[in-house]
């Protein structure tokens, strides 16, 4: 991703956050090292809404940097998001929509 495209992407996420239509969070290891992002979207936004999707109340996805992936942090972030989405955000039935789930 180019620096210019990343800036546009960040502005887009800021607008979504402000309008409360989705929430994007940068993820850091021990508060210092950036390792990726987590996304909370309304169900039906990233794929067509269907009867099967209606049982979910949020669509959660994430990505990590290549170095974080090599260190196994993709799976670690998935496990953290499973707890975070239910305990801290109080969603009842999150959908984890990444193409590869641990």
TORZAZA-861316 format. One record per atom (N, C-alpha, C, O): y, x, z; atom name. Coordinates in nm, 3 decimals. Last residue first. Example, Ala and Ser with C-alpha at 12.3 -4.5 7.8 and 13.67 -1.06 7.14 Angstrom:
2
<<-0.225,1.285,0.708>,'N'>;
<<-0.106,1.367,0.714>,'CA'>;
<<0.003,1.290,0.787>,'C'>;
<<0.114,1.341,0.804>,'O'>;
<<-0.569,1.319,0.780>,'N'>;
<<-0.450,1.230,0.780>,'CA'>;
<<-0.330,1.320,0.780>,'C'>;
<<-0.332,1.424,0.846>,'O'>;
END
This chain:
102
<<-1.897,-0.818,1.193>,'N'>;
<<-1.995,-0.731,1.261>,'CA'>;
<<-2.115,-0.811,1.308>,'C'>;
<<-2.208,-0.755,1.366>,'O'>;
<<-1.828,-0.955,0.877>,'N'>;
<<-1.826,-0.975,1.022>,'CA'>;
<<-1.931,-0.884,1.084>,'C'>;
<<-2.043,-0.874,1.033>,'O'>;
<<-1.648,-0.927,0.597>,'N'>;
<<-1.756,-0.862,0.669>,'CA'>;
<<-1.737,-0.884,0.817>,'C'>;
<<-1.640,-0.836,0.876>,'O'>;
<<-1.435,-1.092,0.532>,'N'>;
<<-1.550,-1.090,0.442>,'CA'>;
<<-1.671,-1.026,0.511>,'C'>;
<<-1.785,-1.067,0.486>,'O'>;
<<-1.297,-1.282,0.804>,'N'>;
<<-1.311,-1.157,0.728>,'CA'>;
<<-1.439,-1.162,0.644>,'C'>;
<<-1.537,-1.227,0.680>,'O'>;
<<-1.262,-1.511,0.959>,'N'>;
<<-1.281,-1.526,0.815>,'CA'>;
<<-1.287,-1.395,0.737>,'C'>;
<<-1.283,-1.397,0.614>,'O'>;
<<-1.351,-1.683,1.224>,'N'>;
<<-1.327,-1.542,1.190>,'CA'>;
<<-1.364,-1.525,1.043>,'C'>;
<<-1.482,-1.525,1.007>,'O'>;
<<-1.210,-1.955,1.372>,'N'>;
<<-1.288,-1.916,1.256>,'CA'>;
<<-1.252,-1.771,1.227>,'C'>;
<<-1.135,-1.739,1.209>,'O'>;
<<-1.217,-2.077,1.709>,'N'>;
<<-1.161,-1.992,1.604>,'CA'>;
<<-1.262,-1.966,1.493>,'C'>;
<<-1.383,-1.957,1.516>,'O'>;
<<-1.199,-2.322,1.894>,'N'>;
<<-1.302,-2.291,1.794>,'CA'>;
<<-1.244,-2.205,1.682>,'C'>;
<<-1.224,-2.254,1.571>,'O'>;
<<-0.990,-2.332,2.079>,'N'>;
<<-1.124,-2.378,2.117>,'CA'>;
<<-1.232,-2.329,2.023>,'C'>;
<<-1.343,-2.297,2.065>,'O'>;
<<-0.742,-2.105,2.190>,'N'>;
<<-0.803,-2.179,2.080>,'CA'>;
<<-0.944,-2.216,2.121>,'C'>;
<<-1.010,-2.140,2.192>,'O'>;
<<-0.598,-1.958,2.382>,'N'>;
<<-0.661,-2.086,2.417>,'CA'>;
<<-0.701,-2.172,2.297>,'C'>;
<<-0.694,-2.295,2.302>,'O'>;
<<-0.494,-1.710,2.383>,'N'>;
<<-0.430,-1.810,2.297>,'CA'>;
<<-0.485,-1.950,2.318>,'C'>;
<<-0.424,-2.048,2.275>,'O'>;
<<-0.656,-1.584,2.579>,'N'>;
<<-0.510,-1.571,2.582>,'CA'>;
<<-0.437,-1.676,2.499>,'C'>;
<<-0.331,-1.724,2.538>,'O'>;
<<-0.923,-1.683,2.522>,'N'>;
<<-0.869,-1.671,2.657>,'CA'>;
<<-0.716,-1.672,2.657>,'C'>;
<<-0.654,-1.752,2.727>,'O'>;
<<-0.955,-1.694,2.238>,'N'>;
<<-0.997,-1.806,2.324>,'CA'>;
<<-0.929,-1.800,2.461>,'C'>;
<<-0.883,-1.903,2.510>,'O'>;
<<-0.851,-1.459,2.131>,'N'>;
<<-0.819,-1.587,2.067>,'CA'>;
<<-0.852,-1.706,2.156>,'C'>;
<<-0.785,-1.809,2.150>,'O'>;
<<-0.964,-1.260,2.297>,'N'>;
<<-0.820,-1.282,2.296>,'CA'>;
<<-0.786,-1.420,2.240>,'C'>;
<<-0.702,-1.491,2.295>,'O'>;
<<-1.239,-1.262,2.232>,'N'>;
<<-1.191,-1.298,2.365>,'CA'>;
<<-1.045,-1.337,2.364>,'C'>;
<<-1.007,-1.438,2.425>,'O'>;
<<-1.231,-1.196,1.960>,'N'>;
<<-1.311,-1.310,2.004>,'CA'>;
<<-1.266,-1.355,2.143>,'C'>;
<<-1.255,-1.476,2.168>,'O'>;
<<-1.082,-0.963,1.958>,'N'>;
<<-1.021,-1.086,1.907>,'CA'>;
<<-1.100,-1.210,1.947>,'C'>;
<<-1.042,-1.317,1.965>,'O'>;
<<-1.273,-0.781,2.054>,'N'>;
<<-1.151,-0.808,2.132>,'CA'>;
<<-1.086,-0.939,2.088>,'C'>;
<<-1.040,-1.017,2.171>,'O'>;
<<-1.455,-0.782,1.843>,'N'>;
<<-1.497,-0.828,1.976>,'CA'>;
<<-1.376,-0.861,2.064>,'C'>;
<<-1.378,-0.959,2.139>,'O'>;
<<-1.286,-0.677,1.640>,'N'>;
<<-1.349,-0.809,1.625>,'CA'>;
<<-1.390,-0.864,1.762>,'C'>;
<<-1.362,-0.979,1.793>,'O'>;
<<-1.234,-0.424,1.742>,'N'>;
<<-1.124,-0.520,1.731>,'CA'>;
<<-1.179,-0.662,1.715>,'C'>;
<<-1.123,-0.756,1.770>,'O'>;
<<-1.491,-0.312,1.716>,'N'>;
<<-1.428,-0.323,1.848>,'CA'>;
<<-1.316,-0.426,1.846>,'C'>;
<<-1.303,-0.506,1.939>,'O'>;
<<-1.526,-0.310,1.439>,'N'>;
<<-1.613,-0.393,1.523>,'CA'>;
<<-1.553,-0.415,1.662>,'C'>;
<<-1.563,-0.524,1.718>,'O'>;
<<-1.321,-0.126,1.381>,'N'>;
<<-1.326,-0.257,1.314>,'CA'>;
<<-1.408,-0.353,1.399>,'C'>;
<<-1.365,-0.465,1.427>,'O'>;
<<-1.371,0.112,1.510>,'N'>;
<<-1.277,0.020,1.572>,'CA'>;
<<-1.265,-0.114,1.501>,'C'>;
<<-1.206,-0.207,1.554>,'O'>;
<<-1.526,0.323,1.426>,'N'>;
<<-1.593,0.204,1.474>,'CA'>;
<<-1.501,0.099,1.533>,'C'>;
<<-1.548,0.006,1.599>,'O'>;
<<-1.402,0.533,1.303>,'N'>;
<<-1.431,0.549,1.446>,'CA'>;
<<-1.494,0.425,1.507>,'C'>;
<<-1.515,0.420,1.628>,'O'>;
<<-1.353,0.436,1.050>,'N'>;
<<-1.450,0.545,1.065>,'CA'>;
<<-1.492,0.564,1.211>,'C'>;
<<-1.603,0.607,1.239>,'O'>;
<<-1.144,0.262,1.114>,'N'>;
<<-1.272,0.209,1.067>,'CA'>;
<<-1.383,0.313,1.087>,'C'>;
<<-1.492,0.280,1.133>,'O'>;
<<-0.942,0.438,1.172>,'N'>;
<<-0.991,0.351,1.279>,'CA'>;
<<-1.127,0.293,1.241>,'C'>;
<<-1.215,0.277,1.326>,'O'>;
<<-0.904,0.549,0.917>,'N'>;
<<-0.951,0.635,1.027>,'CA'>;
<<-1.003,0.552,1.144>,'C'>;
<<-1.100,0.592,1.209>,'O'>;
<<-0.817,0.320,0.768>,'N'>;
<<-0.941,0.390,0.736>,'CA'>;
<<-0.993,0.478,0.850>,'C'>;
<<-1.114,0.481,0.876>,'O'>;
<<-0.704,0.060,0.996>,'N'>;
<<-0.680,0.175,0.909>,'CA'>;
<<-0.813,0.242,0.875>,'C'>;
<<-0.912,0.223,0.947>,'O'>;
<<-0.817,-0.282,0.981>,'N'>;
<<-0.790,-0.158,1.053>,'CA'>;
<<-0.766,-0.047,0.951>,'C'>;
<<-0.803,-0.059,0.834>,'O'>;
<<-0.756,-0.631,1.003>,'N'>;
<<-0.785,-0.511,0.925>,'CA'>;
<<-0.754,-0.391,1.012>,'C'>;
<<-0.674,-0.399,1.105>,'O'>;
<<-0.848,-0.978,1.042>,'N'>;
<<-0.794,-0.851,1.088>,'CA'>;
<<-0.826,-0.742,0.988>,'C'>;
<<-0.911,-0.759,0.900>,'O'>;
<<-0.819,-1.330,1.122>,'N'>;
<<-0.867,-1.218,1.041>,'CA'>;
<<-0.800,-1.091,1.090>,'C'>;
<<-0.706,-1.095,1.170>,'O'>;
<<-0.876,-1.662,1.208>,'N'>;
<<-0.844,-1.528,1.258>,'CA'>;
<<-0.902,-1.424,1.162>,'C'>;
<<-1.019,-1.431,1.125>,'O'>;
<<-0.762,-1.976,1.203>,'N'>;
<<-0.831,-1.881,1.115>,'CA'>;
<<-0.785,-1.741,1.156>,'C'>;
<<-0.668,-1.707,1.139>,'O'>;
<<-0.812,-2.245,1.431>,'N'>;
<<-0.735,-2.130,1.385>,'CA'>;
<<-0.824,-2.042,1.298>,'C'>;
<<-0.945,-2.036,1.317>,'O'>;
<<-0.987,-2.448,1.487>,'N'>;
<<-0.844,-2.473,1.512>,'CA'>;
<<-0.754,-2.356,1.476>,'C'>;
<<-0.632,-2.365,1.488>,'O'>;
<<-1.266,-2.601,1.319>,'N'>;
<<-1.195,-2.484,1.370>,'CA'>;
<<-1.047,-2.516,1.391>,'C'>;
<<-0.990,-2.600,1.321>,'O'>;
<<-1.363,-2.819,1.196>,'N'>;
<<-1.408,-2.799,1.335>,'CA'>;
<<-1.336,-2.681,1.399>,'C'>;
<<-1.344,-2.663,1.521>,'O'>;
<<-1.276,-2.809,0.934>,'N'>;
<<-1.202,-2.893,1.029>,'CA'>;
<<-1.247,-2.878,1.174>,'C'>;
<<-1.176,-2.919,1.265>,'O'>;
<<-1.448,-2.674,0.767>,'N'>;
<<-1.341,-2.598,0.833>,'CA'>;
<<-1.270,-2.678,0.940>,'C'>;
<<-1.208,-2.619,1.029>,'O'>;
<<-1.611,-2.877,0.670>,'N'>;
<<-1.670,-2.774,0.755>,'CA'>;
<<-1.563,-2.695,0.832>,'C'>;
<<-1.584,-2.655,0.946>,'O'>;
<<-1.433,-3.017,0.505>,'N'>;
<<-1.487,-3.083,0.624>,'CA'>;
<<-1.544,-2.981,0.722>,'C'>;
<<-1.529,-2.995,0.844>,'O'>;
<<-1.175,-2.784,0.408>,'N'>;
<<-1.296,-2.863,0.384>,'CA'>;
<<-1.339,-2.928,0.514>,'C'>;
<<-1.286,-2.896,0.621>,'O'>;
<<-0.910,-2.627,0.244>,'N'>;
<<-0.954,-2.701,0.362>,'CA'>;
<<-1.074,-2.788,0.325>,'C'>;
<<-1.073,-2.857,0.222>,'O'>;
<<-0.948,-2.320,0.070>,'N'>;
<<-0.927,-2.465,0.067>,'CA'>;
<<-0.985,-2.533,0.191>,'C'>;
<<-1.095,-2.501,0.236>,'O'>;
<<-0.818,-2.039,0.252>,'N'>;
<<-0.920,-2.098,0.164>,'CA'>;
<<-0.901,-2.249,0.169>,'C'>;
<<-0.844,-2.300,0.265>,'O'>;
<<-0.597,-1.986,0.402>,'N'>;
<<-0.651,-1.878,0.321>,'CA'>;
<<-0.763,-1.922,0.228>,'C'>;
<<-0.799,-1.849,0.135>,'O'>;
<<-0.548,-2.243,0.515>,'N'>;
<<-0.442,-2.169,0.447>,'CA'>;
<<-0.498,-2.060,0.355>,'C'>;
<<-0.450,-2.044,0.243>,'O'>;
<<-0.739,-2.362,0.664>,'N'>;
<<-0.710,-2.420,0.534>,'CA'>;
<<-0.603,-2.346,0.457>,'C'>;
<<-0.570,-2.384,0.344>,'O'>;
<<-0.594,-2.319,0.982>,'N'>;
<<-0.716,-2.339,0.904>,'CA'>;
<<-0.679,-2.409,0.774>,'C'>;
<<-0.599,-2.502,0.772>,'O'>;
<<-0.316,-2.100,1.020>,'N'>;
<<-0.371,-2.236,1.026>,'CA'>;
<<-0.497,-2.244,0.939>,'C'>;
<<-0.503,-2.182,0.834>,'O'>;
<<-0.387,-1.765,1.137>,'N'>;
<<-0.335,-1.859,1.039>,'CA'>;
<<-0.388,-1.999,1.065>,'C'>;
<<-0.494,-2.015,1.126>,'O'>;
<<-0.337,-1.464,1.268>,'N'>;
<<-0.375,-1.599,1.313>,'CA'>;
<<-0.307,-1.699,1.220>,'C'>;
<<-0.185,-1.715,1.223>,'O'>;
<<-0.438,-1.130,1.236>,'N'>;
<<-0.368,-1.243,1.176>,'CA'>;
<<-0.424,-1.373,1.230>,'C'>;
<<-0.546,-1.391,1.236>,'O'>;
<<-0.382,-0.794,1.326>,'N'>;
<<-0.459,-0.916,1.348>,'CA'>;
<<-0.373,-1.033,1.300>,'C'>;
<<-0.251,-1.034,1.320>,'O'>;
<<-0.401,-0.454,1.207>,'N'>;
<<-0.331,-0.580,1.230>,'CA'>;
<<-0.430,-0.693,1.255>,'C'>;
<<-0.545,-0.688,1.211>,'O'>;
<<-0.423,-0.107,1.317>,'N'>;
<<-0.439,-0.217,1.223>,'CA'>;
<<-0.357,-0.339,1.260>,'C'>;
<<-0.259,-0.330,1.333>,'O'>;
<<-0.362,0.111,1.478>,'N'>;
<<-0.496,0.106,1.419>,'CA'>;
<<-0.515,-0.009,1.321>,'C'>;
<<-0.613,-0.010,1.247>,'O'>;
<<-0.129,0.337,1.606>,'N'>;
<<-0.148,0.217,1.525>,'CA'>;
<<-0.287,0.221,1.463>,'C'>;
<<-0.326,0.321,1.403>,'O'>;
<<-0.121,0.465,1.923>,'N'>;
<<-0.174,0.489,1.790>,'CA'>;
<<-0.199,0.357,1.717>,'C'>;
<<-0.281,0.276,1.761>,'O'>;
<<-0.019,0.345,2.167>,'N'>;
<<0.050,0.451,2.094>,'CA'>;
<<0.007,0.461,1.949>,'C'>;
<<0.092,0.464,1.859>,'O'>;
<<-0.169,0.168,2.320>,'N'>;
<<-0.026,0.146,2.309>,'CA'>;
<<0.049,0.247,2.225>,'C'>;
<<0.171,0.236,2.213>,'O'>;
<<-0.440,0.219,2.293>,'N'>;
<<-0.370,0.268,2.412>,'CA'>;
<<-0.218,0.263,2.398>,'C'>;
<<-0.147,0.345,2.457>,'O'>;
<<-0.399,0.141,1.966>,'N'>;
<<-0.496,0.195,2.060>,'CA'>;
<<-0.418,0.262,2.172>,'C'>;
<<-0.338,0.352,2.147>,'O'>;
<<-0.252,-0.157,1.843>,'N'>;
<<-0.242,-0.016,1.880>,'CA'>;
<<-0.352,0.021,1.978>,'C'>;
<<-0.391,-0.060,2.063>,'O'>;
<<-0.178,-0.381,1.590>,'N'>;
<<-0.274,-0.345,1.694>,'CA'>;
<<-0.266,-0.195,1.717>,'C'>;
<<-0.273,-0.116,1.622>,'O'>;
<<0.058,-0.630,1.516>,'N'>;
<<0.015,-0.492,1.498>,'CA'>;
<<-0.074,-0.458,1.617>,'C'>;
<<-0.049,-0.501,1.729>,'O'>;
<<-0.001,-0.966,1.430>,'N'>;
<<0.022,-0.868,1.536>,'CA'>;
<<-0.025,-0.731,1.493>,'C'>;
<<-0.135,-0.715,1.440>,'O'>;
<<0.119,-1.272,1.316>,'N'>;
<<0.062,-1.143,1.280>,'CA'>;
<<0.099,-1.043,1.389>,'C'>;
<<0.213,-1.035,1.432>,'O'>;
<<0.086,-1.613,1.277>,'N'>;
<<0.123,-1.506,1.369>,'CA'>;
<<0.046,-1.380,1.332>,'C'>;
<<-0.076,-1.382,1.318>,'O'>;
<<0.239,-1.895,1.116>,'N'>;
<<0.129,-1.801,1.136>,'CA'>;
<<0.180,-1.690,1.226>,'C'>;
<<0.300,-1.675,1.248>,'O'>;
<<0.446,-2.063,1.158>,'N'>;
<<0.342,-2.108,1.065>,'CA'>;
<<0.222,-2.016,1.065>,'C'>;
<<0.115,-2.054,1.019>,'O'>;
<<0.685,-2.022,1.300>,'N'>;
<<0.562,-2.058,1.371>,'CA'>;
<<0.457,-2.120,1.280>,'C'>;
<<0.389,-2.215,1.317>,'O'>;
<<0.903,-1.909,1.190>,'N'>;
<<0.880,-2.050,1.159>,'CA'>;
<<0.757,-2.107,1.228>,'C'>;
<<0.727,-2.226,1.216>,'O'>;
<<0.864,-1.647,1.282>,'N'>;
<<0.983,-1.722,1.322>,'CA'>;
<<0.965,-1.871,1.304>,'C'>;
<<1.004,-1.951,1.389>,'O'>;
<<0.627,-1.584,1.146>,'N'>;
<<0.630,-1.584,1.292>,'CA'>;
<<0.748,-1.669,1.342>,'C'>;
<<0.733,-1.751,1.432>,'O'>;
<<0.716,-1.594,0.881>,'N'>;
<<0.609,-1.684,0.925>,'CA'>;
<<0.607,-1.696,1.077>,'C'>;
<<0.589,-1.805,1.131>,'O'>;
<<0.904,-1.385,0.890>,'N'>;
<<0.947,-1.522,0.860>,'CA'>;
<<0.842,-1.624,0.905>,'C'>;
<<0.877,-1.728,0.961>,'O'>;
<<0.733,-1.168,0.942>,'N'>;
<<0.839,-1.202,1.037>,'CA'>;
<<0.888,-1.345,1.016>,'C'>;
<<0.910,-1.418,1.112>,'O'>;
<<0.579,-1.164,0.709>,'N'>;
<<0.515,-1.196,0.837>,'CA'>;
<<0.620,-1.234,0.942>,'C'>;
<<0.596,-1.324,1.023>,'O'>;
<<0.781,-1.087,0.526>,'N'>;
<<0.710,-1.213,0.509>,'CA'>;
<<0.646,-1.256,0.641>,'C'>;
<<0.657,-1.372,0.681>,'O'>;
<<0.845,-0.833,0.625>,'N'>;
<<0.948,-0.937,0.625>,'CA'>;
<<0.882,-1.074,0.614>,'C'>;
<<0.921,-1.168,0.683>,'O'>;
<<0.600,-0.703,0.574>,'N'>;
<<0.649,-0.717,0.711>,'CA'>;
<<0.755,-0.827,0.722>,'C'>;
<<0.755,-0.904,0.818>,'O'>;
<<0.594,-0.712,0.293>,'N'>;
<<0.489,-0.778,0.371>,'CA'>;
<<0.535,-0.802,0.515>,'C'>;
<<0.510,-0.909,0.571>,'O'>;
<<0.810,-0.548,0.235>,'N'>;
<<0.812,-0.689,0.192>,'CA'>;
<<0.711,-0.769,0.273>,'C'>;
<<0.740,-0.880,0.317>,'O'>;
<<0.708,-0.307,0.341>,'N'>;
<<0.831,-0.365,0.395>,'CA'>;
<<0.839,-0.514,0.360>,'C'>;
<<0.872,-0.596,0.445>,'O'>;
<<0.486,-0.266,0.175>,'N'>;
<<0.466,-0.285,0.319>,'CA'>;
<<0.588,-0.350,0.382>,'C'>;
<<0.575,-0.438,0.467>,'O'>;
<<0.614,-0.218,-0.067>,'N'>;
<<0.532,-0.338,-0.052>,'CA'>;
<<0.508,-0.369,0.095>,'C'>;
<<0.509,-0.485,0.134>,'O'>;
<<0.738,0.029,0.002>,'N'>;
<<0.820,-0.087,-0.039>,'CA'>;
<<0.740,-0.217,-0.022>,'C'>;
<<0.792,-0.316,0.031>,'O'>;
<<0.521,0.194,0.052>,'N'>;
<<0.616,0.167,0.160>,'CA'>;
<<0.701,0.044,0.128>,'C'>;
<<0.732,-0.036,0.217>,'O'>;
<<0.215,0.062,-0.090>,'N'>;
<<0.336,0.142,-0.095>,'CA'>;
<<0.428,0.106,0.022>,'C'>;
<<0.414,0.000,0.083>,'O'>;
<<-0.117,0.085,0.000>,'N'>;
<<0.000,0.000,0.000>,'CA'>;
<<0.123,0.090,0.000>,'C'>;
<<0.133,0.183,0.080>,'O'>;
END
